[in-house]
Amino acid sequence: MYNVLDSRSVLEVLRPVQDPELRKSLVELNMIRNVNIDGGKVSFTLVLTTPACPLREFIVEDCEKAVKKLPGVTEVKVEVTAETPQQKNLPDASGTLRERNGVPGVKNILAISSGKGGVGKSTVAVNVAVALAQTGAKVGLLDADIYGPNDPTMLGLGDAQINVRSTEKGEVLEPAFNHGVKLVSMGFLIDRDQPVIWRGPMLNGIIRQFLYQVEWGELDYLIVDMPPGTGDAQLTLTQAVPMAGAVIVTTPQTVALLDARKGLRMFQQMNVPVLGIVENMSYFIPPDMPDKQYDIFGSGGGSKTATELGVPLLGCVPLEISTRVGGDSGVPIVVSEPNSPCGQALKAIALAIAGKVSVMALTA
């Protein structure tokens, strides 16, 4: 069928190869570029929709198999890169498409939220941010939990000092940086033991400052670690900027799931896509008996709730002592013990989130 080895024939044999998540041709999506032929050697660039693509190896393998079927091909070289698509504005809660001001340079803003406190939301947010950065993505973390800003400690930045610069547009904060993640938090602006005793308008103001008066630079993902509940911080964020999606963190415990449902419905009412549920502390793994599991907070609650509410279960994260140690010491478990059950679960959740964001951005 293909008698001449040229760029056109290469593109034609690659046309049936699909992105497994988007279910569309790589060629039609313009993900195959820079086709070059040197004798029997064929090279091209595969442009993925996220550096954190969980199916990267499978896509490359499918491309190589397709091209090797061409007569005269002796070698196939695939250079893989990524261009993260930017989330578009969606209609607001009333169904009206309103132009929200995006954050300059930031492609996708994601909320990691929970219905109640104590379910490990910040642990999930920090580890997801770091796991995305480990894939090569440019990641920022906005600690919007103004009353309990713990992200600096969890990222090993508890003693960091952030700079404030004066510009023509006003004062600009330079975020702290560690483990591949840029971070801004109220924890940098107050003393360690100082409580934040603010009413709603002041909280709204600081969140908007963290969005628009921070030198974020170019980011593929800005993860927002939300305070628990359905209050002012959530309303401020959803009304201020276009949101790529929200992730709800819960434990299997019934009281946590009851509040998680309310948090999930709140984002849906604000027309923010809910990417899925993360069940944290799914079971306890004792360090001296790694083959045993104990369902301290019950079992199956996250899966059941996800099914009932019609959203994906992004993953289940076990409870390990090393996770707590990593949070307290400022070395997230995806860094300190990436091959542990908890580390692997959190990395898989990060990849799942990135994949869903890409699908939504390209199909909106």
Phi and psi in degrees as a GROMACS rama.xvg file:
@    title "Ramachandran Plot"
@    xaxis  label "Phi"
@    yaxis  label "Psi"
@TYPE xy
-111.904  102.117  TYR-2
-88.6459  -20.5494  ASN-3
-115.793  128.086  VAL-4
-85.9875  101.109  LEU-5
-143  178.12  ASP-6
-62.8859  -32.6184  SER-7
-65.5799  -44.1484  ARG-8
-66.7609  -34.218  SER-9
-63.8249  -45.2303  VAL-10
-64.7118  -35.5111  LEU-11
-67.4295  -40.0019  GLU-12
-74.1441  -21.5289  VAL-13
-85.8685  -14.1409  LEU-14
-58.9563  -38.8879  ARG-15
-71.9392  -13.9923  PRO-16
-75.7349  126.215  VAL-17
-111.728  153.703  GLN-18
-71.5368  121.489  ASP-19
-60.8518  -27.9599  PRO-20
-88.0118  -41.6367  GLU-21
-81.049  -22.3666  LEU-22
57.6633  40.3145  ARG-23
-132.424  158.79  LYS-24
-63.0922  136.364  SER-25
-61.1489  -35.8858  LEU-26
-68.5877  -44.5157  VAL-27
-65.6883  -29.1347  GLU-28
-83.8908  1.77036  LEU-29
60.3442  36.5459  ASN-30
-94.3179  -7.07321  MET-31
-108.266  118.463  ILE-32
-138.828  165.718  ARG-33
55.7169  47.7728  ASN-34
-69.0231  129.761  VAL-35
-134.638  137.693  ASN-36
-126.104  127.119  ILE-37
-131.238  93.2326  ASP-38
67.6303  -120.494  GLY-39
-96.1469  4.86246  GLY-40
-94.2477  123.456  LYS-41
-114.436  129.433  VAL-42
-131.919  149.594  SER-43
-160.914  167.561  PHE-44
-104.538  130.062  THR-45
-102.452  114.262  LEU-46
-100.673  103.054  VAL-47
-79.7122  165.87  LEU-48
-87.3176  -4.98153  THR-49
-161.658  141.059  THR-50
-61.3556  -21.3574  PRO-51
-94.4558  25.7189  ALA-52
-59.8923  119.109  CYS-53
-73.1236  -15.1779  PRO-54
-112.419  24.5844  LEU-55
-54.8885  -49.9703  ARG-56
-63.5848  -38.1218  GLU-57
-66.4457  -39.9754  PHE-58
-66.0526  -44.2859  ILE-59
-60.8752  -43.5648  VAL-60
-62.4411  -42.2817  GLU-61
-63.1175  -39.5532  ASP-62
-64.6968  -44.4057  CYS-63
-63.2044  -43.9821  GLU-64
-61.5202  -41.103  LYS-65
-64.9834  -45.7475  ALA-66
-70.6927  -34.6957  VAL-67
-66.2901  -14.0205  LYS-68
-75.41  -16.2001  LYS-69
-71.2802  137.014  LEU-70
-60.9964  135.486  PRO-71
91.5693  -6.26713  GLY-72
-79.6192  123.905  VAL-73
-110.191  -20.9633  THR-74
-154.864  140.664  GLU-75
-125.148  125.534  VAL-76
-120.895  122.303  LYS-77
-113.32  116.363  VAL-78
-92.1616  125.003  GLU-79
-105.15  128.783  VAL-80
-137.53  -175.308  THR-81
-148.581  145.618  ALA-82
-131.274  103.983  GLU-83
-72.7747  122.328  THR-84
-69.4034  154.733  PRO-85
-98.0364  135.412  GLN-86
-68.0806  136.724  GLN-87
-89.8017  164.578  LYS-88
-65.1387  138.866  ASN-89
-112.933  160.507  LEU-90
-58.5847  150.203  PRO-91
-81.7965  -169.447  ASP-92
-62.5594  -24.3387  ALA-93
-87.1615  -3.27753  SER-94
90.8175  2.40783  GLY-95
-90.7065  131.999  THR-96
-78.9977  108.673  LEU-97
-114.362  140.386  ARG-98
-79.272  108.771  GLU-99
-93.5109  144.823  ARG-100
-76.2652  114.341  ASN-101
-72.4064  168.226  GLY-102
-89.519  122.662  VAL-103
-52.6064  128.238  PRO-104
87.026  -11.658  GLY-105
-99.3056  121.811  VAL-106
-82.8764  -41.7907  LYS-107
-140.377  129.547  ASN-108
-109.97  124.603  ILE-109
-122.501  134.166  LEU-110
-99.7198  129.286  ALA-111
-105.029  113.53  ILE-112
-131.609  171.329  SER-113
-152.764  156.656  SER-114
-77.3166  -32.6037  GLY-115
-136.525  162.932  LYS-116
-79.8377  164.526  GLY-117
83.6724  9.87662  GLY-118
-98.5278  2.16683  VAL-119
88.0805  25.7523  GLY-120
-59.1557  -46.3335  LYS-121
-66.7099  -36.0609  SER-122
-59.9903  -43.8443  THR-123
-65.8915  -45.304  VAL-124
-60.6455  -46.6684  ALA-125
-64.1863  -46.7369  VAL-126
-69.6308  -35.5626  ASN-127
-64.2538  -43.84  VAL-128
-59.9105  -46.6278  ALA-129
-67.1827  -40.6901  VAL-130
-62.8719  -39.2508  ALA-131
-65.0212  -40.595  LEU-132
-63.5569  -34.4482  ALA-133
-64.2103  -23.9563  GLN-134
-80.954  -8.8037  THR-135
107.451  -2.17535  GLY-136
-73.5134  152.094  ALA-137
-91.5642  118.906  LYS-138
-129.494  138.863  VAL-139
-122.195  155.095  GLY-140
-129.781  119.417  LEU-141
-104.475  114.681  LEU-142
-84.5615  94.3535  ASP-143
-89.8708  3.23751  ALA-144
-81.5418  76.2977  ASP-145
-61.5498  -36.5064  ILE-146
-81.034  -18.1702  TYR-147
-141.064  68.0223  GLY-148
-78.783  96.1315  PRO-149
-104.768  -8.13259  ASN-150
-61.346  -36.2954  ASP-151
-56.8418  -43.3316  PRO-152
-63.1098  -44.3432  THR-153
-68.1254  -24.7941  MET-154
-97.0098  6.80394  LEU-155
73.4662  28.4621  GLY-156
-122.311  25.8192  LEU-157
-61.2838  -28.5725  GLY-158
-106.396  11.2904  ASP-159
-71.6598  149.288  ALA-160
-115.003  129.092  GLN-161
-103.262  146.505  ILE-162
-92.1703  146.651  ASN-163
-117.57  122.082  VAL-164
-111.085  145.611  ARG-165
-92.9647  129.704  SER-166
-129.478  178.406  THR-167
-63.4044  -26.2929  GLU-168
-96.5447  8.34068  LYS-169
112.853  -169.748  GLY-170
-75.432  141.024  GLU-171
-128.023  131.508  VAL-172
-88.8483  138.064  LEU-173
-97.8509  118.213  GLU-174
-66.7798  153.437  PRO-175
-76.0224  166.884  ALA-176
-146.667  131.148  PHE-177
-163.748  151.872  ASN-178
53.1538  30.889  HIS-179
81.5283  8.23439  GLY-180
-123.827  133.663  VAL-181
-84.7884  136.529  LYS-182
-133.205  136.355  LEU-183
-128.72  140.769  VAL-184
-156.189  151.386  SER-185
-61.3358  -24.6437  MET-186
-61.3416  -20.9341  GLY-187
-81.7629  -15.3098  PHE-188
-107.719  -3.5829  LEU-189
-132.081  162.464  ILE-190
-68.6029  157.945  ASP-191
-55.7634  -40.1297  ARG-192
-99.2059  7.80208  ASP-193
-83.4446  121.89  GLN-194
-78.3264  152.137  PRO-195
-99.8667  109.552  VAL-196
-112.893  83.5164  ILE-197
-125.188  151.579  TRP-198
-89.4987  172.871  ARG-199
-51.3826  -49.3258  GLY-200
-57.8758  -36.4673  PRO-201
-70.0653  -38.281  MET-202
-63.9161  -43.1922  LEU-203
-58.5244  -41.0446  ASN-204
-64.1264  -42.4594  GLY-205
-70.6571  -34.3098  ILE-206
-65.5457  -40.8443  ILE-207
-65.8978  -35.7151  ARG-208
-63.7896  -41.7241  GLN-209
-65.3952  -27.4684  PHE-210
-78.2309  -49.6657  LEU-211
-105.927  -14.8407  TYR-212
-114.97  27.8592  GLN-213
-116.948  138.619  VAL-214
-82.0661  75.7489  GLU-215
-71.7452  -29.3893  TRP-216
72.2063  -154.619  GLY-217
-86.1055  122.187  GLU-218
-130.445  137.831  LEU-219
-77.27  -38.4318  ASP-220
-139.69  131.442  TYR-221
-111.319  108.966  LEU-222
-86.7394  128.489  ILE-223
-109.478  113.905  VAL-224
-83.7332  102.238  ASP-225
-81.2624  154.15  MET-226
-70.4116  158.756  PRO-227
-67.4416  155.889  PRO-228
100.958  -163.061  GLY-229
-135.42  54.8634  THR-230
-108.768  -148.592  GLY-231
-59.8231  -41.0667  ASP-232
-61.6958  -43.1826  ALA-233
-64.6997  -43.3743  GLN-234
-63.9929  -43.2066  LEU-235
-59.1803  -47.1647  THR-236
-65.3035  -48.1077  LEU-237
-68.6274  -27.728  THR-238
-87.3463  -19.2553  GLN-239
-89.3193  -41.3047  ALA-240
-130.731  154.552  VAL-241
-69.6628  126.445  PRO-242
-101.286  131.735  MET-243
-76.3725  -23.0441  ALA-244
160.285  171.175  GLY-245
-130.208  146.286  ALA-246
-119.418  131.754  VAL-247
-103.433  125.23  ILE-248
-103.943  134.778  VAL-249
-146.492  172.978  THR-250
-109.195  170.821  THR-251
-70.7627  -7.61889  PRO-252
-67.492  141.917  GLN-253
-58.8828  -44.2977  THR-254
-66.6671  -32.5581  VAL-255
-69.9249  -40.2691  ALA-256
-66.5926  -35.8635  LEU-257
-60.2624  -43.0916  LEU-258
-74.2282  -33.3833  ASP-259
-61.9631  -38.5663  ALA-260
-61.3734  -40.5468  ARG-261
-65.5468  -42.7917  LYS-262
-62.8923  -40.1627  GLY-263
-64.3311  -45.9361  LEU-264
-64.0949  -32.643  ARG-265
-60.9886  -46.9663  MET-266
-64.2675  -39.0664  PHE-267
-64.0909  -39.5616  GLN-268
-66.2445  -28.6482  GLN-269
-86.7795  6.41627  MET-270
62.1655  34.6191  ASN-271
-98.0304  125.363  VAL-272
-60.5379  130.166  PRO-273
-92.5128  112.789  VAL-274
-74.0055  -25.9738  LEU-275
153.834  -176.783  GLY-276
-111.863  139.187  ILE-277
-110.269  122.716  VAL-278
-93.418  107.616  GLU-279
-94.4497  158.207  ASN-280
53.7344  41.4102  MET-281
-60.1653  -39.3013  SER-282
-161.013  157.303  TYR-283
-98.248  132.033  PHE-284
-109.277  108.078  ILE-285
-68.2464  134.553  PRO-286
-63.6499  -27.1645  PRO-287
-89.3542  -6.48163  ASP-288
-140.649  71.4038  MET-289
-64.6971  -14.0264  PRO-290
-86.856  -6.3501  ASP-291
-101.07  151.409  LYS-292
-134.871  139.186  GLN-293
-126.16  125.011  TYR-294
-85.3533  76.2147  ASP-295
-62.6164  -39.3777  ILE-296
-105.563  21.4198  PHE-297
91.8782  -173.868  GLY-298
-149.713  151.146  SER-299
76.8959  0.286591  GLY-300
-66.228  -42.0012  GLY-301
-64.3256  -43.8652  GLY-302
-63.7667  -43.741  SER-303
-63.7859  -44.5376  LYS-304
-65.6522  -41.5214  THR-305
-60.2704  -42.3923  ALA-306
-64.8834  -43.8867  THR-307
-64.6531  -35.6575  GLU-308
-94.3033  -3.12566  LEU-309
72.8698  33.1823  GLY-310
-125.62  158.731  VAL-311
-72.2879  150.466  PRO-312
-91.8764  109.624  LEU-313
-72.811  -25.3602  LEU-314
163.128  164.46  GLY-315
-119.316  127.146  CYS-316
-108.296  120.772  VAL-317
-71.5893  166.78  PRO-318
-99.7808  114.037  LEU-319
-126.403  146.449  GLU-320
-60.9684  -35.893  ILE-321
-64.0231  -24.5559  SER-322
-67.8891  -44.496  THR-323
-65.1298  -41.253  ARG-324
-61.0716  -43.3823  VAL-325
-63.2846  -39.8429  GLY-326
-65.6222  -39.9681  GLY-327
-72.1106  -31.9992  ASP-328
-91.8487  -7.52675  SER-329
83.3194  17.3653  GLY-330
-122.945  95.0141  VAL-331
-54.62  151.139  PRO-332
-65.3183  -25.1343  ILE-333
-68.9853  -13.7576  VAL-334
-98.1274  -49.1796  VAL-335
-74.4834  -40.0996  SER-336
-140.606  68.6381  GLU-337
-64.168  -22.8228  PRO-338
-94.8167  2.80798  ASN-339
-70.1985  160.47  SER-340
-54.5233  -41.0535  PRO-341
-68.9524  -44.6829  CYS-342
-60.6479  -43.676  GLY-343
-66.113  -39.9806  GLN-344
-63.3715  -43.6258  ALA-345
-68.4536  -37.2205  LEU-346
-65.5219  -40.5984  LYS-347
-64.5652  -37.8423  ALA-348
-64.7989  -42.1307  ILE-349
-60.5211  -43.1805  ALA-350
-65.7718  -38.9071  LEU-351
-64.2939  -41.2763  ALA-352
-62.0899  -47.1874  ILE-353
-60.6877  -41.3424  ALA-354
-62.789  -42.3867  GLY-355
-67.9694  -36.6046  LYS-356
-62.692  -43.0654  VAL-357
-63.1344  -44.592  SER-358
-59.9515  -45.5164  VAL-359
-66.2812  -39.9718  MET-360
-67.0963  -35.1801  ALA-361
-88.166  -14.1149  LEU-362
-110.167  -2.56595  THR-363
